Amino acid sequence: MTRTTRGLAPTSQSMTRTLSSIPVTGSAKRRISAPFASTHMNVTRTASAAFTAEFDSEEELREEHRTNLSMGGLRLVTAETVALNATLLVTLRGPWGGEAFVRATAVALLPDGIALSIDINSDELLARLMAKPPGAPETSSEEAPEPEETTEKRENVWDRVRALSQMEKLLLAVKADRSERALLLQDNDPRVLLSLLRNPRLTVDEVARLAKSTFLNYQIADVIMKTTQWMSVLDVRLGLMHNAKTPPAFALRILPTLPESEVRAIARAGSSMALKTAALRLLQGR
């Protein structure tokens, strides 16, 4: 199906591969509104895993680059939905017809769209989208927005991360460095914590901290439980075992893997009667 969304958007889209071979069938239109009324963006779903996003103005494109593209992310303002972690092909078009084809990963489903992560040089992407046909008027120096890098460089990591919106935190989490991860691990949004688990640089110690988080939910615990490398570490298993947010079924699965001293402690003061009973039975069978 081909679906078009024209809405107000604070951010935009990305990726690296042409979409010419993807079939387009059907048609439908929806209108979406995003929080900021200063920019407009046309988003069209051209296939099950393909979108096209068109910027109406240079101002809109530069704002998207400043807020999302420069951080390796973009936001599709659309009523369409895709599976989490789905790979999408996105065609971006600048205000003068410049095009770029990018590959993106869906990192979060937002109330008004989809948060995407992209791996591409944002400055090169901006240059391609800003390309003008011969004879098009050039932007004067008075019209060009002032660079904000100086202000950002003066900010320390804490101030910078604290100032991010939740969507920007979601995009940052999957590629954050150690200092950024240390702050994001304290976030109270489970979606941010879940995105951290997709960061390839995440350490086992950080996973153990996440396992102890008071903001743990079923999805986070499930991802940890399914990752053998993490579950082979006792601190991670203990973090989940002693976390009241860990689903009881997960705790019962972890119990037999714990040292006897831990099982005895749980038998005496487990968080639930079912867990105490299971620990007692386990001790009787050893």
N, C-alpha and C positions, 0 to 999 in steps of 0.2 A: 504494500500500500504506500501511496505517497501522501503524506500529511504535512500541512504547512502551519506553522505557528508564527504569528507576528506579534511580538509583545515588547514590553519594557524590560530591559535587561541591564543588570549591573556588570555583567561579564560576558564572555563568548566561547569559542570553540577551536578544536585542533586535530592534527595527525599526518602520517606519511605514506600514502599510497593512492593511486587513481581509482575512481569509482566507475569508470566507463563501462566495465564489464558486469556491473551489478544491475539486474533487471529491476524495473519499476512498474508496479501494477496498481490499479485502482486510484482513488483520490478521496481526500477528506480534508477539511479545514477546521482549525480550532484557534481561538484567540486566548493568549495568556498574558497576564500582567505580572511584572516583577517589581521589586521595591523601588527602583530608581526611575523617575520619569524623564531623566535628562537624555537618555539614549534609546534608540530603537534598533531591533535586530530581527531579521527574518530567518526563522529556522524551519527547514523542511526535511521531513523524513523521506528519504529516497529509496530505502530498502530496509529489511529487518535489522540490519546492523550498519546502516549508513545514513548520514545526515549531511545537509548543506546549510551553512550559516552565512548570511550576507550582512555586511556592515553598511549602514546607510550614510555614515559620515566619518570624516577623519577623526573628529572629536570622540566619537564612540569607539573607534578602533584603538586610538591611543589610550583611552581610559581602560579598555579591556586588557591591553598589553600591560599597563601599569599595575592593575589589580590582580590579574590572573595569569596571563601568558608568561610574564616575566618570572613567575614562580613555578612554571611547569604545569599549569592547570588551566582549565576553562570551564565555563558554566553554560550549558545548553538550557535556555529557558523554553520549556516545552511541556505539554501535557502527556507526551509519550513516555513510556517506561521501557527499561531494558534490565536484563539480569545483572546483578552486582558482579563486578570483575569481567564483564563482557568486553570484548575488543570491538571497537567501532572504527569505521572509516569516516572521516569528517572532511568535507570540502569547505574551505574558508574563502570568501570573496570580499575583497576590499571595496571601498566606495567608488573606485575607478575601474573595477573589473579585474584587478590583480588577484590571482588564485594561488592557493597552497593546499596540498593534500596531506593530511596527517592521520596517524594511527593513535587512538586514544583508548584508555581503560576506564570503565565506569567505576569510580571509587565510592560513590554515595548517591542515593536517590533522595532528592530534595523535594520539599513541598511544591516548588514551582519549576522543577526541572531535574537535570542530571549533572552531577559534579564529575568532571573528567580529569584524568592525569595524562600528561603528554611528555614525551621525551624528544625535544627538538630545540635547536638554538632559537630562542625567542626573538633576538634582534634580527636574525636572518629572516625569520617568519614575518616580522613586522615590515621589513624592507620589501619583501615580495608582495605583501598585501597593500602596501602603500604605492606600488608602482603605478605610474600614470601614463596614459597614451600620449603620443606626440601632440603638442599644442595645448595640453592641459595646463592651467595656471599653477604656478608653484606656490607653496605656502610661504608667506613672508616670515621673517624672523620675529616680527611683532606678534604674529598669530601663533607661532609655535609655542607649545607649553613648555614651561621651564622644567628642566630635569630635577628630579627629587632624590637622586642618589645620595647627594651630600647629607640630606636630613637622615636618610636611612642608615648611612654609615655611622652617624653620630649616635644612633640608638643602640643600646646593648641588646643582647638576645632576649632578655626578659621583657623589656619594653616592646620590642618588635612582635614577639609571639603574643603577648597580652593584648596588643592592639588589633590582632587579626580577627576577622569574623569567623564563625564556626565553619563556613564553607572553605575558607582559606586554610584553616587548621586541618581540615580533612585532606586537602590537597597537599599540604606540607608534610603531614604525618608519614606518607608513604616514601618520602625521600629525605626526611629530617636528619641532621647530623646529631652527634651525641648530646650537645648542649641543648639543642631544640627538643630532642626526644625527652630529656630529663624534665622539661617543663610540660610537654604534652602528656606525659604519664600522669600528671596531676589533674588533668582536665576532667570535668565532671560529665562530659558527653560520651556515652559508650561508643558512639560512632567514631569519635576520634581515636579512642583506644583500639577499636577494631581495625581502623586504618593503620595504626602503628604496627600491628601484627603482620601487615603486608610489606613492611619496610625490610629490605634484604640485609640491612646493617644492624638490625635489632639483635642485641646480645641476650644470652640466657639469663644473666642477672636482671636485665630489664623485663624479661618475660616473667621472672619470679616476682618482681615488684608488681607487675600487672595482675598476676594471679592473686595477689593480696589486696587489690584495689577494692574499695567500698563501692565502686561504680561498675564492678564486674556484672555481666549479664550472661544469659544462656549462650548467645552467639559467640562471645569472647571465650568463655570456658570451653565451648565445643571446638573452636579452632585450636586452642592449646592442647586439648585432649587428643586431637587427631594428629598432632605433630610429634612424632616419635623422638626426634632430637631433643625437644624440650621436656617431654615427659620422662626421659631417661635421667633427668636431674632431680635429685631429692628435694631441693629447695622449691622447685616449681610444684611438685606434687604436694608438698606440705602447705604451700601457699594456697592452693586450691582446697585442700582438705580442711584447713582452719578458717576458710572464708565462708561466712554465713550466706553469701550470695551464690555459692556453688550449688548447682542442682543436686539434690540428694542421690540421684542415680549415678552421677559422676563420682561423688564421694565414696559410694559403695564400691565402685570399680577401682578406685585408687587404693582403698584400704588394704587389700592383700599385698600390695607392692611396698608397704611401709616396713621399717625395722620394727622388731618386736616391742622395743621400748615405746615407740610411738603408738602402736596398737594398744598397749596396756594403758597409756595415758588417755586414749580415746574411750576405752572400755570404762574408765573411771569417770571421765568428764566430757563425754562426747556431746556434740551440739544437738543431737536428737536421740530419742530412745531407739530408733531403728539402727542408728549408727553404733550406739553402745552395744546393742544386742548382737550385731554383726561382728563387732570386735571381740566380744566374749566368746562367740562360737569359733572365731578364727583362732583364738588362743587355746581353746579346748582341743582343737584339731591339730595343733602344732606339737 
